[in-house]
Amino acid sequence: MSKSAAIVGATGLVGSFLLEQLLADERYEKVWVYARSESTREHEKLQWITGDLTKDSTFGTGISAEDVFCAIGTTQAKAPDLTHYKNVDYGIPLRTATYGLKGQMKRMLVVSALGANAKSKMFYPRIKGQMEEALQTMAIPQLHIFRPSFILGPRQEFRLGENIGKFLVKALKPLVPKKYRGLEAEHIAMAMIKAANEPGHSVVLETQDIAKLSQ
């Protein structure tokens, strides 16, 4: 049975792997991408919808896809203003869910982060936790929340602190608990697509769960 998918965040690390894997997946006949600007990537399945993802107008009357993947996220370097940061990491996933429900969404699969906690004193995990809690109150038929630790893969921008962390995670992997081990972005994307195509219920997946699902 052919179905359709939508990706919000397809130009990011996990999102770029999601895009390529979905285009290659015979179960999907259409892949919608919501992004700030259109890429040069072309494919017979691919349809770009461009605009400001923090604005309702970008999503029109609803997202026309059964499986909606949200892999959006920013950094404090890109968004030093905390209000803008929240508009991206909290606002865009909620807007995606809202317009997914107005469309054909049956499943939403969203990338969060290890340690997400709405009551955290630290801004980043608090925003991720608030995002998770807000999505869980919505009438999403099936919600999968992915909480990876370090996301490994070829990034376009250089992040010194993150690169140091990734080096240590790789070097000390045998000593690092599974929950804190780095995950390749490609494998996270694989796990998300696999989850979208298996019967199940809403669930939160930690790093070790994602790694197992991607095998």
N, C-alpha and C positions, 0 to 999 in steps of 0.2 A: 504494500500500500504506500503510495507516494504522499508526502506531506510537505509542509513548508516550515522554514525556520527564519527567525529574525535575530540579528546580532546588534547589540548596542555596545560599542567599544571594540570594534573590529580592527582598529588601527593600533591597538595596544599589543602587548606581548602575548597574553593568552588569547585575546580576540583574533589576532592574525592567524594563529594556528586553528582556531575554531572555524574561521572563514575557509581556509584551504581544505580542512577535513570535511566540512559540510558540503562544499562544492564537489568533492570527490565521492561523497556518500550517495549511493543510488536510491536510498530511502527518501531523499529530499529532492523535490522537483523545482523548488523555488527557495532562494535565500535572499532575504531583505536585509540590507545594512543601513543602519541609522548612524550618521557621522556628520562632523562639522563640515567636511569637504570631501568631494569625490576623489577616489584613487584612480590610478590608471589601470587597475585590475579589471579585466573584462572576462565575462563568462556567460554562457547562454542561460544559466540559472540565476545570475546575479542581478539584483536591482538595488541601486543606490538611492537613498533618501537623505538629502543633506539639509543641515540647518543647525541652529543653536539647540543643543540637547537639554538645556535648562528651560526651554520655552515649550509650552503646550502646542503651539502652532506647528512645530516640526513633526508632531505625531499624527496630525490630521484628525480623522474620526476614529482611529483605532489601528492597532497593529494586526495585519492580515497574515498571521502565522500561528500554527499550533504550538510550536516549541520556541520559546523566547529566551535567548541567552544574553545575560548582562555581565560584561567583564570590564566595566568602567572603573576608573580610579585615577586619582591625581597624586601629586606629592606636594609637600610644603614649599619646595623650591619652585614648582610651577604655579602654586596657588598660595602665596604667603598670607593672603587675606583669608582669615578663618571662615568668614561668611561665604566666600566663593568656594572654598574647600568643601564646606558642608553642602552647598548647592550641587556640587559634582558627586561626591561620594554618598550622600544621603538623598539628595533631590532627584538625581537622574534615575537611580534604581526604582524609586517610588513612582516617578512619572512613567517609566517603562511599564511597571506593573499596572498602573491605572489604565493606560492605553492598550495594554495587552488584554485586559479584561473587557474593554470596550470592543475589542476585535475578536479574534478566534483563539486566543491563548488557552491551552490546556495544561501547559507546564511552563514554569519559570525556573531557570537555572542561573544562579547569581554567584559571582566571586566576592567573598567577604575577606576575612583575614583571621589568622590565628590570634586568639586572645580577645576577639570582639566581645565587648561587654558594655551595655548601655549605662552602667553605673561606674565605669572606670574613671579615675581622676585624670587619665591621660586622654588628650583630645582625639587622637587617631582611633584607638580601639573603642572609645565611647561612641564616636560617629558611626563606626561599623556596627556596633551593637544596637544602636538606635535604629539604624537602617534595617537590621534583621528583625527587630521587634515590630517595626511598622509593617513590614511585608507579611509577617506572621498573623497580623490582625486582619489582613485583606482576604477576600474570598477567592484566593488562588487555588484552583483544583489540585495542583501538585507543585510544591515548592521545594527546590533543592538548593541548600546553601552550602557553598564550598569554602572551607577555611584553611587555605594552604599556609604553610610557614613561608620560608624564602622561596620566591619564584625564580627559577633558573632559566636562562635563555639569552639570546642575542638582543639586547636592548639598544635602541638608537642613541639614548642619552647616557652619560656617565654619572653614576651615583656612587661616590666614594664610600660612604658609610655602608651602603647595601652591599657593595662589592667586597668589602672587608668581611662582612658577615657571611656572605656566600662562600668566600674562601675558607673561612674557619669551619663552616658547616660541612664543606666537602672534605677538608683535611681531617677533621675529627669525627667523621661520619660514624665509625664503629662505636664511638663513645656517646654519641648523641641519641637521646630517646627518639623513637620513631615520630612522635608528635611534632618534633622540632626540626626534622630533617628537611633539606631543600627538595623542591619538586620541579621537574622540568615543565615549562609552560606547555609543551606539546602533550605531555601526559595528563595535565589538568584538563586540557581541551578534550582529550580522548575520553576521560572519565565523565565529563559533562555530557558528551554526546551519547555515551553508553547509558548513562542514567536516564536520558530522555527517551530511550528506546527499550527500556525494561519496565515491566509492571511494578508498581510500588506506591509508596505514599510519601508525603512530605518528610524531609529528613535534613539534618545538619551533618555534614561530613568533615571530619578533621583530616589532617595531613595523611595519617596512616590509612584512613578509609579511602581517600582519593587515590593513593598509591596502589592499593589493592584493587580498586575498581578499574584502574587504567590497564591492568595486566591482561 
